[in-house]
């Protein structure tokens, strides 16, 4: 069964950067992944693209032929893709065949990188129908990953607008939904927050924002502000994960959350007989034993079940002086606040020390290997 993510969000929220980071992470984990670019205006694609909508239609062609602007041209391209969905279905089928030749399962994992026009995921029906076709005709199990720039939480009015946008997207797409505050590692550049990060990520009592909204908007909008806050709290659907795309712990945590939403469990193909991904020399082969007796070598990747683990926990427990050191082995937004807001400089220094230690260990291992190889002829003599 194919799985995938609908990656959506406003322009500049980091959709393409997220797709590229996910591609690098999955390659490191030896998890299969393909990326489909559905943005006809994206001329500089940073990631390896398996399917590109520009092979079907380009934004410039639409603008020249129909006299449309960039926004109208993108909407036309999505409507054209809906009418020619057979093209996308055939290309996705080719990906399945390629995957079947490699791991005999036919399962694929696909990221669909959407354009930045938010109306595509909030009120334009073509994208919703394309998503429905991906599920009904292609059999995909999808989750929507909605990226929002984290700096919006620094302003009450912008934060409320992001909540409304996220809520509308959830109601429109009708998919398992993960809202993400992206670029969380840059949030400290915008000054101190009025509240702790958990207030914004967990969407706690929004009535505390009334004073901030009153100072940033006209007093005549006070009743409107209260009505919008009441609407968001009545639905009680929106919450946020956080993402620093260059941080492995952050990417792993978000990957686990998405796997839980889709029910995806990665079981890699046996690598002992694979020339593409061989096991390191000296690995003990226990594949001949019954499955119940074989070691679970890939439990890290089976992330759809169980609680979300705290990927910072081991570092926290070993880092003296941190106020959340070793508190528990479950993910906590307070750890994110400490890492990127409260003690960012200390954590950056800690990571540099760990990278230096890792480099020294690799250097020493290489030196020992060379020494051992140079001593072999002497021992034989």
N, C-alpha and C positions, 0 to 999 in steps of 0.2 A: 504494500500500500504506500503510495507516495505521500510525503508530508511537505509542508512548506510554511512560509511566513509572508504575509502581506505587509511590507515595510512602507509606512505612510508617515506623513508629517509635513509641516509647513516648510517653505524654502529656507535653507541654511540650518536645519535642525540636525543634520549629520546623517542622512539616510545612506548616501553612497559611501561615506566613511565607515559607517556601521557594517554595511555589506562587505566592504573590503576587509575590515577587521575580523568579521565572522569567517570569511574565506580563509584567512591566515590561521585563525584558531582551529578551525576544523581540519585543515591540512596537517597541523601539528598533532592533533588528536587522531588523525587517520580516519576521520568521519567524512563520508561522501557529501559533497555540496555542489550545487549549481546555482548560478545567479542569472535572473532574467531581467533585463532592463526594459521597463515599460515607459520610460520617459523619452519622448521623441526630441526633446530639447537638450538632452544630455549628450554633448559632443565630446566631453573629456571624461571617459569612464575609467576610474582608477583600478577597477577589479577585473579579473578575467571573466568575460561575459559569454555565457553559453548560448543565450538567445537575446537578440537585440531587435526592438520594434522598428528600428530604422531600416531593417531588411524588408519590412512590409510597407512602411510609410514614414516620411520624414516631415518634420514641422515646417521646414522651409518650402517644400513642395506645396503643402496645404496653404500656407500664407500667400505664395505667389499665385496659385491657381484660383483660390476663392477670395482673396483679398481680406483675409482675417488677420487679426492681431495675434500676438503670441498666446494669450490666454484662450481666446476662442479657437485657435489652431490646435492647442493641446486637447481641448474638449472634443473637437472634430476627430482627432486621431484616436481617442478612446472609443468614440462611437464607431469609427471605421474598424477598429480591432474587434469590437463586439460583433459587427456584421461579418467579419472574416475570422471568427474564432477557430474555424477548422485549421487555419494556418498555425495558430498557436498550439492547438491540440496535437497536430502532427509533429511539430518540433519537440514538444514535451514527450511524445511517444518515442522519438529517437533517443532522447536522454535516457529513458527507461531501458531501451534495448542496449545502450552502451553500458549501463550499470549492470544489467543482467549478465553481459559477457564477462564482467570483472568479478562479480561476487555471487552470481547465480541466484540473486534474490529479486532483481528487478525493481527494488525500492529506490526512490530518489528523494533527496531533500533539496528544496528549491526556495530561494529567496526571490520574491517579486518586488523589484525596486520601482515604486510608483513616482509619478511626477509630484512636484511640490504644491500644485494647486489644491487647496484644502477642500474646494467644493466637490472634487472628485470623490472624496470619502465622506462627505457630509450630506450632500443633497443631489448629486448628479447620479442618475440611475444606471448609466452604462457600466460604471465600475462595479456597482453592486451586482449587476447581472453577469459580468465577467467572473466575479468571485463565485457566484452561484453555479456557473457553468464549469468552473474548475473543480468544484465539489461533485456536481452531479454527473458530468460527462467524463472527467479525467480521474475521479475518485480521490482527489486530494483531501487530506485532513489539514486544515489551515488554522493559523492563529494570526491575528492582526497585531503588529508591533508598531505602536504609534509613538513617534519620537517628538519630544518638545524640548526646546532649549532651556536648560536649567536656570538661565539668568532671569527668566520671567518671574520666578518666585521672589525676586528682590523688590517687586512692585506689586502692590495689592490688586490694582486694577488689571494689570497684565496677567497675574495669577488667576483671577476669576475668569478672564477671557480664555485662558488655556483650559481651565476646568470645563467651561461650556463647549469648547471645541472638542475636547476629549469625549465628553458625554455624547455630543451629537454624532461623533464618529462611531462610538460603540453602538448606538441605536441604529445607525444606518447600515453598517456592515454586518451586524448580527453574527459575529465570530467570537471565539475565545479571544480575549483582548488583554494585551499588556501595554499599559501606558508607561513611558520611560522618560525620565528627566535626563537628557543627554548632556554631555560636556560638563559633568558634575565636577570634574577636576579643575575647571576654570571658574567655578562659582565664587571662590574666595577673592577674585579680582574685582568683584562688584561691591565690596564692602560687607559689613556685618548684616545678618538677617534679623528681622524683627522677632522671629521665633526660631526655635530649633528646627532642624531639617525634618524631623519626624512629623511636625505639624503640617508641613506642605506635602510630604510624600504620602502620609496616611489620610490627608484631607480631614483634619480634626475640626473642632467647632469654629465654623467660619464667621460667627458673630464677632469674634475678636478682631476681624478685619474692618469692622464698620468705621472705626475712627480713621484708619488709613484711607479708606475709600472716601470718607467725607472731606478729608483735606486735599485729595487729588481730583475730586469731581465737584461739580456745582451742588449746593445744598438741595436744589429742587430735584436732584436725582436720588435723594436718600431713600425714598420709598421704592424706587426701581432697584437700587442696590440690594435692599432687603429682600425684594421679591426674587431676584436672581439667586441670592444666597439660599433662600428657602427652596427654590427649585432644585438646586444641586444637592442639597442635603436630603430632600424628599426622595430623590432617586437613589442616593447612597450607593452609587456604582463605581465612582472614580477613585482610583488610587494609583500610585506611581512606584515603579522600580527606578533605580539610579544606574547610570552608565558612565564610565570613563573608558573609552574604547581602547586606549593604550594600556590599560591595567588588566592583567590576566585574571585576577580575582573577580573584578567587576564583570568581565565578559563571561566567565564561567558561571557566576551566580545568575546572570540574566538568561544564559543558555539553559540552566536547570529550570528556571521559572517557565520558559517557553516550552520545554519538553514536558513539564507537568500539565501545561494547558492543552497540548495536542495529544498527550499520551504516548509520545515517541520514546522508544527505548532502543538505543544503539547496540547492536550485537555485531562486532566486526568479523569479517571473514577470517578463517585460520591463516595466520601469516607464516606458519612453518613451511608450508608448501608453496608460498607465493614468492616469486622472484621480485615483485615490486616492493613488498614490505617484509623483508626477511627479519627473523628474530636475531638479536645480537648473539655473537659467538659465545658459547658456554651456557646458553639457556637450556634448562632441563625440560625435555619434551615429555609431557604427561598426557598427550592427546590420545594415547592408546587406552587410558583408563576410562571407566564409565563416567558419564557427565557429572554424576553426583559426587565423584571422587576427584574431579579436576579442580584446580584452584580457580577462583573467580578473578581472573587477571584484568577484567574490564569493568569492575564495579563502578569506577569513576564515571564511566560514560552512561550507565543505566540510571539516568537522573529523573525519570518520570515518577518514581515511587519514593516515598519517605519524605521526611522534613527537609527543608532547604538548609544545607549545612553552611556554616560560617567559614568561608574560604580564607578569612583573615585570622581565624582563631589561633592557629599555631604561631603565627607571627606575633599576635597580641600577647599570648601567654609568655613569649620569650622576650618581650620588649618592656624593660623596666621603666616605670614612671608613667605609663599610660593608664588613665583612670578607668578604662574598661578592660584592662589586661586579664585574660583568662576567665571572663565572666560566664560564658556558656558556649556551647558548640552549635548554636543556631544563629542564622543571619539576623543582624540587628542594624537598623538604620543609624543607630548611634555610632557604630563602628565607621560607617561611611562619613558621618560628620567629623569624627575625630581624624580620619585619614585625610580628608580633603579641605577641612575648614579649621578645626581647633588646633591640630598639631601637624599641619602639612609639611612644614620645614623639617620637623623631627623625623617624620616618616620618610621623606625624600632622602635624608641623610642615612637612615636605617637601611633603605633599599640599596643605596650606593655601597654601603659596607657589605651587604649580603652579596651583591653582584661581584664585588672585589674578591670576597672569599670564594665564591664559585669559580671565578677565573683562576685564582691561585690553585684551587683543587684540581682543575683541569690541567693546568700547567704542570703541577707535580705528578699527576697521573701520566702525562705524556713523557715526562722525564724518566719516571720509573720504567715505563715500557721500553724506552730507548736503551736504558741501562741493562735491562734484562736481555734484550736482543743482542746487545754488544757482548754480553758475557757468555752467550751460548756456545760459540766456537771454543772458548777457553775451557769450559766444562767438558766438552766432548773430547778434548785432547788430554 
